[in-house]
Amino acid sequence: MKKSVLTKSLMINYLNETIGLSKRECQIFFETFVEIIVERILKKEDVKIVNFGIFKIRKKKSRIGRNPRTKEEVMISSRHVIRFKASEFLLNTINSSSTSNDEKS
Amino acid sequence: MKKSDILLALEKKFDYLPKREVERTLEKILHNLVSNLSQGNRIEIRDFGTFSTRLRKARTGRNPSTGETIEINDKHLVHFIPGKKLKKLINEE
């Protein structure tokens, strides 16, 4: 299978084809799904999705960074970062399929 | 926050749909996400983020307590990069 990118519109088409909902309804459904996750993330809550993975919110302390070229010191302020950890199930699934891609890390 | 919580929130918003339908739609969403990742596809959701798979090379590891060396096979990992908007929102107070 050719590698491609799953976008929102492809997801909506897929839902529309597999489920008896109209495209408009599928769009609203998918957007609501994403919104619910975003809402919880913004409340700094971890979001666990069974069989998919978990989004973890981490707070990073402020630190002094340095521009490697100019050696100028910059203050990096404290901030929140989002970590995604794939579930066992997801990792097993992608590792058992032979068509997985190899994007360089 | 677990899948069941997401499911409950969806059922609440879509109270005009049968619960079974809501559950099935959520399952289809997750199924499509997993199957695209396992085909090596990237997932790009505007304003949310991007998921991609990356290959971690095989390497030799060592059991920290016994010192025993073991071969660790290469493995595909899932990488998530939050979108600009989400990154910005989470740091706005």
N, CA and C atoms of all chains as a GROMACS GRO file, in nm:
protein
  594
    1MET      N    1   0.083  -0.121   0.000
    1MET     CA    2   0.000   0.000   0.000
    1MET      C    3   0.086   0.126   0.000
    2LYS      N    4   0.041   0.225  -0.073
    2LYS     CA    5   0.116   0.350  -0.082
    2LYS      C    6   0.104   0.428   0.048
    3LYS      N    7   0.217   0.484   0.089
    3LYS     CA    8   0.214   0.564   0.211
    3LYS      C    9   0.145   0.696   0.186
    4SER      N   10   0.062   0.734   0.277
    4SER     CA   11  -0.004   0.862   0.259
    4SER      C   12  -0.027   0.927   0.395
    5VAL      N   13  -0.098   1.034   0.392
    5VAL     CA   14  -0.123   1.108   0.515
    5VAL      C   15  -0.272   1.105   0.544
    6LEU      N   16  -0.306   1.065   0.664
    6LEU     CA   17  -0.446   1.067   0.702
    6LEU      C   18  -0.481   1.207   0.753
    7THR      N   19  -0.570   1.271   0.682
    7THR     CA   20  -0.613   1.404   0.723
    7THR      C   21  -0.756   1.396   0.774
    8LYS      N   22  -0.803   1.510   0.822
    8LYS     CA   23  -0.939   1.513   0.874
    8LYS      C   24  -1.041   1.474   0.766
    9SER      N   25  -1.022   1.526   0.645
    9SER     CA   26  -1.122   1.497   0.541
    9SER      C   27  -1.123   1.350   0.503
   10LEU      N   28  -1.004   1.285   0.505
   10LEU     CA   29  -1.001   1.141   0.475
   10LEU      C   30  -1.070   1.062   0.586
   11MET      N   31  -1.050   1.108   0.709
   11MET     CA   32  -1.117   1.043   0.823
   11MET      C   33  -1.268   1.054   0.808
   12ILE      N   34  -1.313   1.173   0.768
   12ILE     CA   35  -1.457   1.195   0.752
   12ILE      C   36  -1.513   1.106   0.641
   13ASN      N   37  -1.440   1.096   0.530
   13ASN     CA   38  -1.484   1.007   0.422
   13ASN      C   39  -1.493   0.862   0.469
   14TYR      N   40  -1.391   0.821   0.545
   14TYR     CA   41  -1.389   0.684   0.595
   14TYR      C   42  -1.510   0.657   0.684
   15LEU      N   43  -1.538   0.750   0.775
   15LEU     CA   44  -1.651   0.732   0.867
   15LEU      C   45  -1.782   0.729   0.790
   16ASN      N   46  -1.791   0.819   0.694
   16ASN     CA   47  -1.912   0.827   0.613
   16ASN      C   48  -1.937   0.696   0.537
   17GLU      N   49  -1.828   0.634   0.490
   17GLU     CA   50  -1.843   0.508   0.416
   17GLU      C   51  -1.873   0.389   0.506
   18THR      N   52  -1.820   0.391   0.629
   18THR     CA   53  -1.837   0.273   0.716
   18THR      C   54  -1.960   0.283   0.806
   19ILE      N   55  -2.005   0.404   0.830
   19ILE     CA   56  -2.116   0.422   0.924
   19ILE      C   57  -2.230   0.495   0.853
   20GLY      N   58  -2.348   0.474   0.902
   20GLY     CA   59  -2.462   0.535   0.836
   20GLY      C   60  -2.488   0.680   0.872
   21LEU      N   61  -2.381   0.757   0.887
   21LEU     CA   62  -2.399   0.899   0.917
   21LEU      C   63  -2.359   0.983   0.796
   22SER      N   64  -2.420   1.100   0.783
   22SER     CA   65  -2.385   1.187   0.671
   22SER      C   66  -2.246   1.246   0.693
   23LYS      N   67  -2.189   1.299   0.584
   23LYS     CA   68  -2.055   1.357   0.595
   23LYS      C   69  -2.052   1.470   0.698
   24ARG      N   70  -2.154   1.549   0.695
   24ARG     CA   71  -2.162   1.662   0.788
   24ARG      C   72  -2.162   1.612   0.934
   25GLU      N   73  -2.242   1.505   0.958
   25GLU     CA   74  -2.248   1.448   1.093
   25GLU      C   75  -2.112   1.387   1.133
   26CYS      N   76  -2.048   1.321   1.036
   26CYS     CA   77  -1.917   1.261   1.064
   26CYS      C   78  -1.817   1.369   1.099
   27GLN      N   79  -1.826   1.481   1.026
   27GLN     CA   80  -1.733   1.592   1.052
   27GLN      C   81  -1.752   1.645   1.193
   28ILE      N   82  -1.879   1.670   1.229
   28ILE     CA   83  -1.908   1.722   1.362
   28ILE      C   84  -1.862   1.623   1.468
   29PHE      N   85  -1.886   1.496   1.442
   29PHE     CA   86  -1.848   1.393   1.539
   29PHE      C   87  -1.697   1.393   1.560
   30PHE      N   88  -1.623   1.390   1.450
   30PHE     CA   89  -1.478   1.383   1.462
   30PHE      C   90  -1.421   1.508   1.528
   31GLU      N   91  -1.475   1.624   1.488
   31GLU     CA   92  -1.427   1.750   1.547
   31GLU      C   93  -1.457   1.755   1.697
   32THR      N   94  -1.573   1.701   1.735
   32THR     CA   95  -1.608   1.698   1.877
   32THR      C   96  -1.512   1.607   1.953
   33PHE      N   97  -1.482   1.494   1.893
   33PHE     CA   98  -1.386   1.399   1.953
   33PHE      C   99  -1.253   1.469   1.982
   34VAL      N  100  -1.202   1.542   1.883
   34VAL     CA  101  -1.075   1.612   1.902
   34VAL      C  102  -1.090   1.722   2.008
   35GLU      N  103  -1.201   1.795   2.001
   35GLU     CA  104  -1.224   1.903   2.098
   35GLU      C  105  -1.225   1.853   2.242
   36ILE      N  106  -1.290   1.736   2.262
   36ILE     CA  107  -1.296   1.681   2.398
   36ILE      C  108  -1.155   1.652   2.449
   37ILE      N  109  -1.071   1.596   2.363
   37ILE     CA  110  -0.934   1.568   2.404
   37ILE      C  111  -0.859   1.697   2.434
   38VAL      N  112  -0.874   1.796   2.344
   38VAL     CA  113  -0.804   1.924   2.363
   38VAL      C  114  -0.848   1.990   2.494
   39GLU      N  115  -0.978   1.987   2.519
   39GLU     CA  116  -1.033   2.045   2.641
   39GLU      C  117  -0.963   1.990   2.766
   40ARG      N  118  -0.950   1.857   2.770
   40ARG     CA  119  -0.887   1.794   2.886
   40ARG      C  120  -0.738   1.828   2.893
   41ILE      N  121  -0.675   1.830   2.776
   41ILE     CA  122  -0.532   1.863   2.775
   41ILE      C  123  -0.511   2.004   2.829
   42LEU      N  124  -0.598   2.096   2.789
   42LEU     CA  125  -0.583   2.234   2.834
   42LEU      C  126  -0.609   2.249   2.984
   43LYS      N  127  -0.684   2.154   3.040
   43LYS     CA  128  -0.702   2.154   3.186
   43LYS      C  129  -0.583   2.086   3.253
   44LYS      N  130  -0.482   2.055   3.173
   44LYS     CA  131  -0.359   1.987   3.218
   44LYS      C  132  -0.388   1.848   3.273
   45GLU      N  133  -0.490   1.787   3.218
   45GLU     CA  134  -0.522   1.650   3.258
   45GLU      C  135  -0.458   1.553   3.160
   46ASP      N  136  -0.414   1.439   3.211
   46ASP     CA  137  -0.367   1.334   3.120
   46ASP      C  138  -0.488   1.272   3.052
   47VAL      N  139  -0.476   1.241   2.925
   47VAL     CA  140  -0.587   1.183   2.852
   47VAL      C  141  -0.549   1.043   2.806
   48LYS      N  142  -0.619   0.945   2.857
   48LYS     CA  143  -0.589   0.808   2.820
   48LYS      C  144  -0.696   0.756   2.725
   49ILE      N  145  -0.653   0.704   2.612
   49ILE     CA  146  -0.746   0.645   2.517
   49ILE      C  147  -0.710   0.497   2.506
   50VAL      N  148  -0.800   0.413   2.555
   50VAL     CA  149  -0.773   0.271   2.558
   50VAL      C  150  -0.746   0.219   2.417
   51ASN      N  151  -0.647   0.133   2.404
   51ASN     CA  152  -0.606   0.074   2.277
   51ASN      C  153  -0.540   0.172   2.182
   52PHE      N  154  -0.517   0.295   2.227
   52PHE     CA  155  -0.448   0.390   2.140
   52PHE      C  156  -0.325   0.446   2.211
   53GLY      N  157  -0.348   0.519   2.316
   53GLY     CA  158  -0.232   0.572   2.388
   53GLY      C  159  -0.273   0.674   2.491
   54ILE      N  160  -0.173   0.740   2.547
   54ILE     CA  161  -0.200   0.836   2.652
   54ILE      C  162  -0.125   0.965   2.625
   55PHE      N  163  -0.196   1.076   2.643
   55PHE     CA  164  -0.132   1.207   2.632
   55PHE      C  165  -0.100   1.252   2.773
   56LYS      N  166   0.025   1.282   2.796
   56LYS     CA  167   0.067   1.325   2.929
   56LYS      C  168   0.115   1.469   2.923
   57ILE      N  169   0.072   1.545   3.020
   57ILE     CA  170   0.112   1.685   3.026
   57ILE      C  171   0.225   1.699   3.128
   58ARG      N  172   0.335   1.754   3.081
   58ARG     CA  173   0.450   1.772   3.169
   58ARG      C  174   0.480   1.920   3.183
   59LYS      N  175   0.520   1.959   3.303
   59LYS     CA  176   0.561   2.097   3.321
   59LYS      C  177   0.713   2.103   3.320
   60LYS      N  178   0.765   2.189   3.234
   60LYS     CA  179   0.911   2.203   3.225
   60LYS      C  180   0.952   2.328   3.300
   61LYS      N  181   1.057   2.317   3.378
   61LYS     CA  182   1.105   2.434   3.452
   61LYS      C  183   1.176   2.530   3.356
   62SER      N  184   1.184   2.654   3.398
   62SER     CA  185   1.257   2.749   3.316
   62SER      C  186   1.407   2.722   3.330
   63ARG      N  187   1.481   2.750   3.225
   63ARG     CA  188   1.625   2.726   3.230
   63ARG      C  189   1.694   2.823   3.137
   64ILE      N  190   1.824   2.829   3.150
   64ILE     CA  191   1.900   2.918   3.063
   64ILE      C  192   1.947   2.840   2.942
   65GLY      N  193   1.908   2.886   2.825
   65GLY     CA  194   1.952   2.823   2.703
   65GLY      C  195   2.059   2.910   2.639
   66ARG      N  196   2.129   2.855   2.544
   66ARG     CA  197   2.233   2.933   2.479
   66ARG      C  198   2.222   2.914   2.329
   67ASN      N  199   2.224   3.023   2.259
   67ASN     CA  200   2.226   3.013   2.113
   67ASN      C  201   2.362   2.956   2.074
   68PRO      N  202   2.364   2.838   2.014
   68PRO     CA  203   2.490   2.771   1.989
   68PRO      C  204   2.581   2.851   1.894
   69ARG      N  205   2.521   2.932   1.809
   69ARG     CA  206   2.603   3.005   1.713
   69ARG      C  207   2.662   3.134   1.773
   70THR      N  208   2.575   3.211   1.840
   70THR     CA  209   2.622   3.339   1.891
   70THR      C  210   2.665   3.330   2.038
   71LYS      N  211   2.638   3.215   2.099
   71LYS     CA  212   2.668   3.191   2.240
   71LYS      C  213   2.591   3.285   2.334
   72GLU      N  214   2.494   3.350   2.277
   72GLU     CA  215   2.413   3.442   2.354
   72GLU      C  216   2.324   3.362   2.452
   73GLU      N  217   2.312   3.408   2.573
   73GLU     CA  218   2.228   3.337   2.669
   73GLU      C  219   2.084   3.388   2.663
   74VAL      N  220   1.993   3.292   2.663
   74VAL     CA  221   1.851   3.328   2.657
   74VAL      C  222   1.780   3.255   2.770
   75MET      N  223   1.684   3.319   2.830
   75MET     CA  224   1.605   3.253   2.934
   75MET      C  225   1.494   3.175   2.863
   76ILE      N  226   1.486   3.048   2.889
   76ILE     CA  227   1.374   2.969   2.837
   76ILE      C  228   1.273   2.957   2.951
   77SER      N  229   1.158   3.014   2.931
   77SER     CA  230   1.062   3.018   3.040
   77SER      C  231   0.998   2.882   3.064
   78SER      N  232   0.942   2.864   3.184
   78SER     CA  233   0.879   2.737   3.215
   78SER      C  234   0.758   2.720   3.125
   79ARG      N  235   0.731   2.598   3.087
   79ARG     CA  236   0.622   2.574   2.993
   79ARG      C  237   0.568   2.432   3.008
   80HIS      N  238   0.453   2.412   2.947
   80HIS     CA  239   0.394   2.278   2.947
   80HIS      C  240   0.421   2.210   2.814
   81VAL      N  241   0.453   2.083   2.821
   81VAL     CA  242   0.470   2.008   2.697
   81VAL      C  243   0.378   1.886   2.699
   82ILE      N  244   0.343   1.840   2.581
   82ILE     CA  245   0.254   1.726   2.570
   82ILE      C  246   0.336   1.607   2.521
   83ARG      N  247   0.328   1.498   2.594
   83ARG     CA  248   0.395   1.376   2.554
   83ARG      C  249   0.289   1.274   2.515
   84PHE      N  250   0.316   1.202   2.408
   84PHE     CA  251   0.223   1.094   2.372
   84PHE      C  252   0.294   0.962   2.390
   85LYS      N  253   0.229   0.871   2.460
   85LYS     CA  254   0.286   0.738   2.474
   85LYS      C  255   0.188   0.639   2.412
   86ALA      N  256   0.236   0.565   2.314
   86ALA     CA  257   0.149   0.471   2.245
   86ALA      C  258   0.119   0.352   2.336
   87SER      N  259  -0.001   0.298   2.325
   87SER     CA  260  -0.038   0.182   2.406
   87SER      C  261   0.033   0.057   2.355
   88GLU      N  262   0.041  -0.041   2.441
   88GLU     CA  263   0.095  -0.173   2.404
   88GLU      C  264   0.029  -0.222   2.276
   89PHE      N  265  -0.103  -0.213   2.274
   89PHE     CA  266  -0.180  -0.262   2.160
   89PHE      C  267  -0.137  -0.194   2.030
   90LEU      N  268  -0.125  -0.061   2.034
   90LEU     CA  269  -0.085   0.014   1.915
   90LEU      C  270   0.055  -0.025   1.871
   91LEU      N  271   0.148  -0.036   1.966
   91LEU     CA  272   0.286  -0.073   1.931
   91LEU      C  273   0.290  -0.213   1.871
   92ASN      N  274   0.216  -0.305   1.933
   92ASN     CA  275   0.213  -0.441   1.879
   92ASN      C  276   0.157  -0.443   1.738
   93THR      N  277   0.051  -0.364   1.716
   93THR     CA  278  -0.011  -0.363   1.584
   93THR      C  279   0.084  -0.307   1.479
   94ILE      N  280   0.149  -0.195   1.510
   94ILE     CA  281   0.235  -0.138   1.405
   94ILE      C  282   0.361  -0.222   1.384
   95ASN      N  283   0.402  -0.295   1.488
   95ASN     CA  284   0.523  -0.376   1.470
   95ASN      C  285   0.497  -0.512   1.408
   96SER      N  286   0.371  -0.553   1.406
   96SER     CA  287   0.343  -0.682   1.344
   96SER      C  288   0.306  -0.666   1.198
   97SER      N  289   0.289  -0.541   1.153
   97SER     CA  290   0.257  -0.523   1.012
   97SER      C  291   0.386  -0.495   0.937
   98SER      N  292   0.401  -0.561   0.825
   98SER     CA  293   0.529  -0.555   0.753
   98SER      C  294   0.540  -0.431   0.666
   99THR      N  295   0.431  -0.358   0.650
   99THR     CA  296   0.434  -0.244   0.558
   99THR      C  297   0.467  -0.113   0.628
  100SER      N  298   0.503  -0.123   0.756
  100SER     CA  299   0.533   0.001   0.829
  100SER      C  300   0.643   0.081   0.760
  101ASN      N  301   0.635   0.209   0.773
  101ASN     CA  302   0.736   0.292   0.707
  101ASN      C  303   0.851   0.320   0.802
  102ASP      N  304   0.952   0.382   0.751
  102ASP     CA  305   1.067   0.414   0.832
  102ASP      C  306   1.104   0.559   0.815
  103GLU      N  307   1.031   0.643   0.878
  103GLU     CA  308   1.068   0.783   0.873
  103GLU      C  309   1.190   0.799   0.962
  104LYS      N  310   1.285   0.874   0.916
  104LYS     CA  311   1.408   0.890   0.997
  104LYS      C  312   1.378   0.966   1.124
  105SER      N  313   1.430   0.918   1.237
  105SER     CA  314   1.409   0.993   1.360
  105SER      C  315   1.521   1.093   1.378
  106MET      N  316  -0.890   1.049   3.286
  106MET     CA  317  -0.957   1.057   3.155
  106MET      C  318  -0.929   0.930   3.076
  107LYS      N  319  -1.029   0.852   3.058
  107LYS     CA  320  -1.012   0.728   2.984
  107LYS      C  321  -1.106   0.728   2.864
  108LYS      N  322  -1.097   0.621   2.784
  108LYS     CA  323  -1.183   0.616   2.668
  108LYS      C  324  -1.328   0.623   2.709
  109SER      N  325  -1.361   0.556   2.820
  109SER     CA  326  -1.501   0.556   2.862
  109SER      C  327  -1.549   0.698   2.894
  110ASP      N  328  -1.456   0.784   2.945
  110ASP     CA  329  -1.494   0.922   2.972
  110ASP      C  330  -1.520   0.996   2.841
  111ILE      N  331  -1.436   0.970   2.743
  111ILE     CA  332  -1.454   1.033   2.612
  111ILE      C  333  -1.587   0.987   2.554
  112LEU      N  334  -1.612   0.857   2.569
  112LEU     CA  335  -1.737   0.802   2.519
  112LEU      C  336  -1.856   0.868   2.586
  113LEU      N  337  -1.848   0.885   2.718
  113LEU     CA  338  -1.958   0.949   2.790
  113LEU      C  339  -1.980   1.093   2.742
  114ALA      N  340  -1.868   1.165   2.724
  114ALA     CA  341  -1.878   1.304   2.677
  114ALA      C  342  -1.941   1.309   2.538
  115LEU      N  343  -1.904   1.212   2.453
  115LEU     CA  344  -1.961   1.208   2.318
  115LEU      C  345  -2.110   1.174   2.322
  116GLU      N  346  -2.145   1.079   2.409
  116GLU     CA  347  -2.287   1.041   2.421
  116GLU      C  348  -2.373   1.159   2.466
  117LYS      N  349  -2.313   1.241   2.553
  117LYS     CA  350  -2.384   1.358   2.603
  117LYS      C  351  -2.408   1.459   2.491
  118LYS      N  352  -2.301   1.484   2.412
  118LYS     CA  353  -2.313   1.582   2.303
  118LYS      C  354  -2.403   1.531   2.191
  119PHE      N  355  -2.402   1.400   2.169
  119PHE     CA  356  -2.481   1.344   2.060
  119PHE      C  357  -2.597   1.264   2.117
  120ASP      N  358  -2.672   1.327   2.205
  120ASP     CA  359  -2.780   1.253   2.272
  120ASP      C  360  -2.895   1.218   2.177
  121TYR      N  361  -2.892   1.278   2.056
  121TYR     CA  362  -2.996   1.242   1.958
  121TYR      C  363  -2.959   1.117   1.878
  122LEU      N  364  -2.836   1.066   1.900
  122LEU     CA  365  -2.797   0.942   1.832
  122LEU      C  366  -2.808   0.826   1.932
  123PRO      N  367  -2.838   0.706   1.880
  123PRO     CA  368  -2.838   0.589   1.970
  123PRO      C  369  -2.697   0.569   2.028
  124LYS      N  370  -2.689   0.530   2.156
  124LYS     CA  371  -2.558   0.513   2.220
  124LYS      C  372  -2.469   0.415   2.145
  125ARG      N  373  -2.532   0.312   2.092
  125ARG     CA  374  -2.456   0.213   2.016
  125ARG      C  375  -2.384   0.274   1.898
  126GLU      N  376  -2.455   0.368   1.833
  126GLU     CA  377  -2.401   0.436   1.715
  126GLU      C  378  -2.280   0.522   1.753
  127VAL      N  379  -2.293   0.591   1.868
  127VAL     CA  380  -2.184   0.676   1.917
  127VAL      C  381  -2.061   0.590   1.946
  128GLU      N  382  -2.086   0.478   2.014
  128GLU     CA  383  -1.975   0.390   2.050
  128GLU      C  384  -1.907   0.333   1.926
  129ARG      N  385  -1.989   0.296   1.828
  129ARG     CA  386  -1.935   0.238   1.706
  129ARG      C  387  -1.853   0.342   1.629
  130THR      N  388  -1.902   0.465   1.624
  130THR     CA  389  -1.831   0.570   1.553
  130THR      C  390  -1.696   0.597   1.618
  131LEU      N  391  -1.694   0.603   1.751
  131LEU     CA  392  -1.568   0.624   1.822
  131LEU      C  393  -1.471   0.509   1.793
  132GLU      N  394  -1.525   0.386   1.794
  132GLU     CA  395  -1.439   0.272   1.766
  132GLU      C  396  -1.382   0.278   1.625
  133LYS      N  397  -1.464   0.324   1.531
  133LYS     CA  398  -1.417   0.335   1.392
  133LYS      C  399  -1.308   0.441   1.380
  134ILE      N  400  -1.324   0.551   1.453
  134ILE     CA  401  -1.220   0.655   1.451
  134ILE      C  402  -1.087   0.596   1.498
  135LEU      N  403  -1.092   0.528   1.612
  135LEU     CA  404  -0.969   0.470   1.668
  135LEU      C  405  -0.912   0.363   1.575
  136HIS      N  406  -1.002   0.283   1.519
  136HIS     CA  407  -0.958   0.179   1.427
  136HIS      C  408  -0.885   0.239   1.307
  137ASN      N  409  -0.940   0.349   1.255
  137ASN     CA  410  -0.879   0.412   1.138
  137ASN      C  411  -0.743   0.475   1.173
  138LEU      N  412  -0.733   0.532   1.292
  138LEU     CA  413  -0.605   0.589   1.336
  138LEU      C  414  -0.499   0.479   1.345
  139VAL      N  415  -0.536   0.369   1.413
  139VAL     CA  416  -0.440   0.260   1.431
  139VAL      C  417  -0.401   0.198   1.297
  140SER      N  418  -0.501   0.178   1.210
  140SER     CA  419  -0.468   0.108   1.086
  140SER      C  420  -0.382   0.196   0.994
  141ASN      N  421  -0.403   0.327   0.997
  141ASN     CA  422  -0.317   0.414   0.917
  141ASN      C  423  -0.174   0.415   0.969
  142LEU      N  424  -0.159   0.419   1.100
  142LEU     CA  425  -0.024   0.416   1.156
  142LEU      C  426   0.046   0.285   1.122
  143SER      N  427  -0.031   0.175   1.125
  143SER     CA  428   0.034   0.047   1.098
  143SER      C  429   0.067   0.029   0.950
  144GLN      N  430   0.005   0.110   0.863
  144GLN     CA  431   0.044   0.108   0.722
  144GLN      C  432   0.159   0.204   0.696
  145GLY      N  433   0.203   0.270   0.801
  145GLY     CA  434   0.314   0.363   0.786
  145GLY      C  435   0.270   0.503   0.748
  146ASN      N  436   0.141   0.527   0.752
  146ASN     CA  437   0.092   0.661   0.717
  146ASN      C  438   0.107   0.758   0.834
  147ARG      N  439   0.118   0.883   0.797
  147ARG     CA  440   0.118   0.987   0.899
  147ARG      C  441  -0.025   1.029   0.924
  148ILE      N  442  -0.052   1.083   1.041
  148ILE     CA  443  -0.185   1.137   1.069
  148ILE      C  444  -0.168   1.284   1.100
  149GLU      N  445  -0.236   1.368   1.025
  149GLU     CA  446  -0.226   1.511   1.049
  149GLU      C  447  -0.363   1.567   1.082
  150ILE      N  448  -0.377   1.618   1.203
  150ILE     CA  449  -0.503   1.680   1.242
  150ILE      C  450  -0.476   1.827   1.272
  151ARG      N  451  -0.530   1.912   1.188
  151ARG     CA  452  -0.512   2.057   1.201
  151ARG      C  453  -0.540   2.105   1.342
  152ASP      N  454  -0.455   2.193   1.388
  152ASP     CA  455  -0.469   2.256   1.519
  152ASP      C  456  -0.454   2.158   1.636
  153PHE      N  457  -0.432   2.031   1.604
  153PHE     CA  458  -0.412   1.936   1.711
  153PHE      C  459  -0.269   1.883   1.708
  154GLY      N  460  -0.235   1.812   1.603
  154GLY     CA  461  -0.099   1.764   1.594
  154GLY      C  462  -0.083   1.655   1.489
  155THR      N  463   0.038   1.601   1.484
  155THR     CA  464   0.073   1.501   1.385
  155THR      C  465   0.128   1.376   1.455
  156PHE      N  466   0.081   1.260   1.408
  156PHE     CA  467   0.137   1.134   1.456
  156PHE      C  468   0.218   1.073   1.342
  157SER      N  469   0.334   1.021   1.373
  157SER     CA  470   0.406   0.948   1.270
  157SER      C  471   0.475   0.829   1.337
  158THR      N  472   0.518   0.733   1.255
  158THR     CA  473   0.591   0.620   1.311
  158THR      C  474   0.738   0.637   1.276
  159ARG      N  475   0.822   0.596   1.366
  159ARG     CA  476   0.966   0.604   1.344
  159ARG      C  477   1.027   0.470   1.381
  160LEU      N  478   1.134   0.437   1.313
  160LEU     CA  479   1.200   0.311   1.341
  160LEU      C  480   1.318   0.334   1.434
  161ARG      N  481   1.315   0.266   1.546
  161ARG     CA  482   1.432   0.270   1.633
  161ARG      C  483   1.520   0.151   1.598
  162LYS      N  484   1.644   0.180   1.570
  162LYS     CA  485   1.735   0.074   1.525
  162LYS      C  486   1.757  -0.033   1.632
  163ALA      N  487   1.794  -0.150   1.585
  163ALA     CA  488   1.831  -0.257   1.678
  163ALA      C  489   1.956  -0.214   1.754
  164ARG      N  490   1.965  -0.254   1.877
  164ARG     CA  491   2.083  -0.214   1.954
  164ARG      C  492   2.112  -0.320   2.059
  165THR      N  493   2.230  -0.312   2.117
  165THR     CA  494   2.263  -0.405   2.224
  165THR      C  495   2.234  -0.337   2.357
  166GLY      N  496   2.155  -0.403   2.436
  166GLY     CA  497   2.121  -0.348   2.566
  166GLY      C  498   2.187  -0.430   2.673
  167ARG      N  499   2.176  -0.384   2.794
  167ARG     CA  500   2.235  -0.458   2.903
  167ARG      C  501   2.137  -0.459   3.019
  168ASN      N  502   2.120  -0.572   3.077
  168ASN     CA  503   2.036  -0.580   3.196
  168ASN      C  504   2.110  -0.509   3.310
  169PRO      N  505   2.052  -0.401   3.362
  169PRO     CA  506   2.125  -0.321   3.459
  169PRO      C  507   2.159  -0.397   3.587
  170SER      N  508   2.079  -0.494   3.624
  170SER     CA  509   2.107  -0.561   3.751
  170SER      C  510   2.202  -0.680   3.736
  171THR      N  511   2.197  -0.748   3.621
  171THR     CA  512   2.285  -0.864   3.604
  171THR      C  513   2.405  -0.834   3.515
  172GLY      N  514   2.399  -0.725   3.440
  172GLY     CA  515   2.509  -0.692   3.351
  172GLY      C  516   2.510  -0.774   3.224
  173GLU      N  517   2.411  -0.857   3.208
  173GLU     CA  518   2.399  -0.945   3.093
  173GLU      C  519   2.367  -0.865   2.967
  174THR      N  520   2.434  -0.892   2.856
  174THR     CA  521   2.403  -0.820   2.732
  174THR      C  522   2.292  -0.891   2.656
  175ILE      N  523   2.203  -0.813   2.600
  175ILE     CA  524   2.096  -0.870   2.520
  175ILE      C  525   2.078  -0.789   2.392
  176GLU      N  526   2.038  -0.857   2.288
  176GLU     CA  527   2.009  -0.790   2.162
  176GLU      C  528   1.868  -0.734   2.168
  177ILE      N  529   1.852  -0.608   2.134
  177ILE     CA  530   1.718  -0.550   2.126
  177ILE      C  531   1.687  -0.526   1.980
  178ASN      N  532   1.582  -0.586   1.932
  178ASN     CA  533   1.545  -0.574   1.791
  178ASN      C  534   1.498  -0.433   1.758
  179ASP      N  535   1.501  -0.401   1.629
  179ASP     CA  536   1.448  -0.269   1.591
  179ASP      C  537   1.298  -0.269   1.611
  180LYS      N  538   1.244  -0.150   1.631
  180LYS     CA  539   1.105  -0.140   1.672
  180LYS      C  540   1.046  -0.009   1.621
  181HIS      N  541   0.924  -0.017   1.576
  181HIS     CA  542   0.855   0.106   1.534
  181HIS      C  543   0.794   0.175   1.654
  182LEU      N  544   0.814   0.304   1.661
  182LEU     CA  545   0.757   0.382   1.770
  182LEU      C  546   0.662   0.484   1.712
  183VAL      N  547   0.570   0.532   1.794
  183VAL     CA  548   0.478   0.635   1.748
  183VAL      C  549   0.521   0.768   1.807
  184HIS      N  550   0.529   0.867   1.721
  184HIS     CA  551   0.576   0.998   1.762
  184HIS      C  552   0.466   1.100   1.742
  185PHE      N  553   0.440   1.180   1.843
  185PHE     CA  554   0.335   1.282   1.832
  185PHE      C  555   0.398   1.420   1.844
  186ILE      N  556   0.367   1.506   1.749
  186ILE     CA  557   0.411   1.646   1.757
  186ILE      C  558   0.287   1.732   1.769
  187PRO      N  559   0.270   1.803   1.881
  187PRO     CA  560   0.153   1.887   1.894
  187PRO      C  561   0.154   2.002   1.793
  188GLY      N  562   0.037   2.039   1.747
  188GLY     CA  563   0.027   2.149   1.652
  188GLY      C  564   0.057   2.282   1.720
  189LYS      N  565   0.087   2.382   1.636
  189LYS     CA  566   0.123   2.514   1.688
  189LYS      C  567   0.015   2.570   1.779
  190LYS      N  568  -0.109   2.554   1.734
  190LYS     CA  569  -0.219   2.614   1.809
  190LYS      C  570  -0.231   2.551   1.948
  191LEU      N  571  -0.219   2.418   1.952
  191LEU     CA  572  -0.231   2.347   2.080
  191LEU      C  573  -0.116   2.386   2.173
  192LYS      N  574   0.004   2.395   2.117
  192LYS     CA  575   0.122   2.434   2.195
  192LYS      C  576   0.102   2.572   2.256
  193LYS      N  577   0.045   2.660   2.176
  193LYS     CA  578   0.025   2.797   2.219
  193LYS      C  579  -0.082   2.801   2.329
  194LEU      N  580  -0.191   2.731   2.304
  194LEU     CA  581  -0.302   2.732   2.400
  194LEU      C  582  -0.263   2.677   2.536
  195ILE      N  583  -0.183   2.572   2.535
  195ILE     CA  584  -0.152   2.508   2.663
  195ILE      C  585  -0.060   2.595   2.749
  196ASN      N  586   0.007   2.690   2.686
  196ASN     CA  587   0.093   2.779   2.762
  196ASN      C  588   0.035   2.917   2.787
  197GLU      N  589  -0.093   2.929   2.755
  197GLU     CA  590  -0.162   3.054   2.785
  197GLU      C  591  -0.241   3.038   2.914
  198GLU      N  592  -0.218   3.124   3.007
  198GLU     CA  593  -0.295   3.111   3.131
  198GLU      C  594  -0.382   3.233   3.155
   0.00000   0.00000   0.00000
